Amino acid sequence: MKLEELCDFLDFTIPLSFQENYDNSGLQYGLPDMEINSALLTLDVTEEVINEATCTGCNIIISHHPVIFRHLKGISGRSSAEKIILKAIKQNIAVYSAHTNLDVIDNGVSRKMAEKIGLENVKVLTPLKNRLLKLVTFIPDDHLDRVRQAVFAAGAGVAGNYDSCGFSVSGTGSFRGNERSDPFVGERGKLHFENETRFETILFSHCRDKVIEALIEAHPYEEVAYDIYPLENQNISAGFGCTGCLNEPLDEKKFLHLASSAFNSGGLRHSGLAGRVISKVALCGGSGGSLINDAINSGADAFLTADIKYHTFLDYGNRMLIADIGHYESEKFSVEILYDLIIKKFPKFALRFSEINTNPINYL
């Protein structure tokens, strides 16, 4: 298929609007109209991974960590990222990355971590904010069902575990077309009153254009009246980190051994043991130290993440068990998420897991 087709799917399914403002998810390199026939899935893109893609016939690499993360002023091979991009260009291998947007989706990185240690009743730890919009429009009564179904099919009306969520109330609309108008009902130059339904629903910001396009296409009026309002509501189905409960409580040592084994952690660091019983667990893939207060406020007995600083252990280690399982270790299963999403949509598209261990950290 064309690269553009895969990118459009990934951009929408792992919404680019969900990424943090410092991030650079999406297509890193590649021409949208190039043909792709197989993909290599990896946590990081390195020169070795580019070589692996070349040897295995993969003409796109899909990674969790972006190659181009910090601003590039040129591509001359001075930095590691520049060398990787140059190599990809020479081999004509496209590169796509899904980073913080993959962290926060409903089936994202932290939920995959929860799955690996068998947590139940999993919920978002720190919900996303400012990613929801409200659509309000006015529809003639006999077209309500058609328009409503069109905007739902375009992605509107999703709230947690529910879809097709909306509200409607009847009223009367008025309008008068000028001499250039072509009204669906009424006559040019005459004030017309029509029984209409005010319909409102919510949508994620990344669905906006698709939903508005569907609304206008399904609506019978020549000029469609609609309003878009930004919402401050938290998105409870997406966000950083998650919490869940073990099906059987464990003492601290057994829990740490469970985590070390599940993530094959080469050197798990943890706060002091205090004889706690671990039942509720908070976790976050990657550098999750900034979520420590949310983890404590959630009532979790333990917090699994990576890149924990010395002073975080010092300041919070007496309030809960804190365990640093390693950055690579916490995120390496992101390739499984990518595989599941892509193969469901494109069951005949060839996907391969990279066999390169890209972890830059070694343990003595």
N, C-alpha and C positions, 0 to 999 in steps of 0.2 A: 504494500500500500504506500501511499504518499506519506512523507514525514508529517505533513500538515494535519492529516487525519488523526494520527496518534497523538500529536501535540494538542489538538483541539480537545480530544477526549481527556487527556491528563490534566490540562488546564482547568477543565470544568469539574472533573471528578475529584481532583486534589486542588481545590480552588486557589488560584494565584492571589486572590484577594484575602485569603486567610494567612498569608505569610506576614512576618514581621517587617516593619519598614526598613530595617537594616539588611534584609535578606535579598537574595538574588535567585529565586527559584525560576524554573522555566527552561526554555531552550537556550543553551549556552553557545552551541555552534551547530549549524546545519541549514541548508536551503529548504524551505517549506515544500518545494515540489520534487525533492529528490525521492527516489524509490528506496524503501527499506524492506528487508525481508526477514531479519532476525535481530534480537536485542540481547545485550549482555547487561545483567543486573549486578550492581555493586554498591557498596557503601561509599567508597571514595573512587575518584578517577585519578589514576597515576599513569606514568609512562608505561609501566608494566601491564596495566589493565588495557591500555591502547593496543599494545602488542598482542595481548590475549584476544582482543576483539578482532584484530587483523587475522590472526592464525585460525580463528574459529569461524570466520566469515560473517561476523556480526557487524552491521553497518550503523548501528546506533548503540550507545551506552546510556543506560538510565541509572542515575546515582541518587543517593540521599544528600550527600554534601556537594554543594556547587563548586565547580572548578573556578569560576570567576566570582569571587566573593567580595574582595576589596577592589577598589577602583583601579583599572588598568589604564595607563597613559600611552601604552604602546604594546606591540607584540613582537618583541625582538629576541625572546629566549633568555632574558635576564633572570626572571623568576621561575619558580616551579610551575605556576599556573600558565605562564606564557609558553613554556616548553611543552606542556601538555596540550594546549590549544593548537600550537604549531604542528605537533605530531598528529593531532586529530584532523587538521586541515589537509596535511600531506596524504593521510590515509583515507580521506573522504569519509570519516566516521563522525556522525552527528552525536552530540552530547546533550542530554536533558537531565535536569536535577529537580527533585522535589524535597525541599528541606523543612523549614518550619511549618509550611502548609501540610506536609505529611505528618508532622508531629501532632497537629491539632484536630485532624479529621476524626470522625467517630470511631473508625477502626485503625487509628494511627499508631505511632511508635510506642507510646506508653501503654496503650491497650494490648499491644502485642507482648510487651513485657509482662503485663498482668496475666495474660494467657499462659506464658511460659512457666510461671510459678503457681498456676492454678487458682487465681483469685476469683471470687464470686461477687455478685452484686456490684459490678464495676461502674464507677461514676467519674465524671470529669472533676479534676481537682481545682483548676483555675479556668473558669469558662471565658470564652472569647467575648469581647465587648465591641460595640459599634460596628457590627457586621450585618445587622438586620435592617431591613427597610419595610415600610408599610405602603401597599398600593391601595388607592381608593379610586374607583371608577363608577360610572353611571351607565346602566344598560337598559334598553327597552325590555319590558318584562318577558316577552316571548322569545328573546335571545339570551336570557340569563344563563341557562344551562350550557349552551354552546360556548359562550365566552368564558364562563367559569372553568369548564373542563379544559379549555385551551390554555389558560394561564397555569392551571395545576399541572398539566402535561409539560409545560415549559420549566417547571421547577418551583413554582410558588406554592404556598400553603403547607410547608413542612415545618412541624414543631415537635422536636424530639422524636418519639416513636410513632407520631401521627402524621398523616398527610391529608390533602384535600381540606385543610382548615381555612375557614372563611366565615364572614358574617354579611348578612344582607338585610336591608330594610326598604320598604316601598316608599315612594314619594312621587313628586311631579317635577319634571324638567321642562324648561322653556328655551326656545331658540328662534331666531329669525335669520334666514339666509338672504344674502344680497343677490344681485343679478348674476353673479358668476358661480353661485352655489348650485349643487345638485343634491338636494336633501333626500334622505331615505324615506322620511315621512314629512308631511306638510308641504307648503308651497313657498316658492321664492317670494321674498318681500312681505310675508305674512307671519305674525307672531304665532308660534305653535306651542301647544302644551302636550306633553307626552307622559303617560304612566311609565315610570322608570324605577329601577332598583339600584340603590346605592350598595355596591359590593366592595368589601375590603378584605385583604389578606396580607400575609407577611411573606417576605422572600429574603434570601441571602443576597448581599450586594453583588456577588459575582453572577447572579442570575438576572440582573436587572435588564440588560439589553435583550436577552432572549425572551423574557416574560413580556416586555413592552411590545416586542415584535409580534408575539403570539396574540396579545390583546388587540392590537390594531388590525391584524389580519382577520381575526374572528368577529370583531365588532362590526355591526352593520353601518354605523354612522360614517359620514364623509370626514367629519372632524371628531375625533374621540377625546372626550374629556377625562383626564385622569390626574391624580396627584401622587407624588412619591414623598414619603416622610422618613427621615432617618430616625431610628429607634435607639435608645440607650439600653434596652433590655440585654441581659446576658444571654448568650447562646449556650444553653445547658447541655447540648449534645456535642459541642466541640470546644476544645481548649487544651491548655498545656497540663500534662500530668494526669493522673487518675488515682482513685482510691478503690480498694476492694478488700474483701475478707477471706482469710484462709478457711478452708472447710473444717480444719481442726487447728486450734491454737498451738503454737510451738514456743519452747523457750528460746532465748536469744541465740544461743549457740547453734541449735538445730535450724533455726531460721536462716542464720548466716550461711550455714553449710548448704541449705536448700538454694539460696540465691547464688552462691559461688558455683554450685554444680549446674544450675539452670542456664547461667550465662557464661560458663567456663571462664570464670574470672581468674586471671593470672596472679592477681595480688589485691584481694579485697581489703579496703581500709574501712574501719568502723570506729564509732565512738565507744566509750567505756561500757562494759556490761553491768547492769544494775539489777539483775534478777527479774526482768520484766517478762510477762507472757505476751507474745506477739499474736494478735488476732487481726486487727485492721492495719492495712499497709497502704502507704502512699508511695508513688513512684513517678519518675520522670526520666525519659530517655535523654541522653546528652547532658549538658551542663544545667542541672536543675536547682542549683543552690539558691537562686532567687525565689524559689517557691517554698522555702523552708517554713516561713510563717503560715502559709496556707496549709502546709502539711500538718503542722502542729494544731492549727485551728480546726482541722478536719477531724481531730480526735484519733489520728493514726498512732499506732504504737511504734512504727518503724517507717523510715523513709529511704527508699532505694533510688540512687541517681548516680551522677558522675561529676568529676572535677570539683569536688568539695574542697573549700579552702580551710586552712588551719584554724582561722578564727571562727568559722562556722561550727567546726567541731567543738571549739572552746566555748562558744557562747550558747550553743543549743544542745550539746551532747548530753546534758543532764535532764533534758525535757523529753527526749525520745531517742530511740536507737537510730543512728544515722549510718548508712553504709554506702561507700563509694565503690561501685563494681567495675568502673572503667568506662570511658566514653565509647570506645569501639564496641566493647562488650554489651553495652546497654542499647546500642542502635543497630547492631549487625543483622538483626532480624527484619530490618526495614525492607530488605529485598523480597522477603516473603509477602509483605503487604503489596508491594508493587506487582509481583507475580500474580497474586490473586485478583487484583483489580483488572489487570490487562487481559489475562486469559479468559476471564468471564465475558469481557466485551469482544475480544478477538480470539476465539478458541483455536483458530488455525494458525495464529502468528507464532513463530518460533521464539522461545525465550530460553535463556541460558543463565545460570548462576555463575558469577565469576569464581574461579578457584584461587584467586590471589588474595592472600591475607594482607590487607592494606593497613593494619594497625601499626602506627609509627612507634608505639610504646612497647618496649621489651622488658621482661622481668627476669631478674637474676635468680 
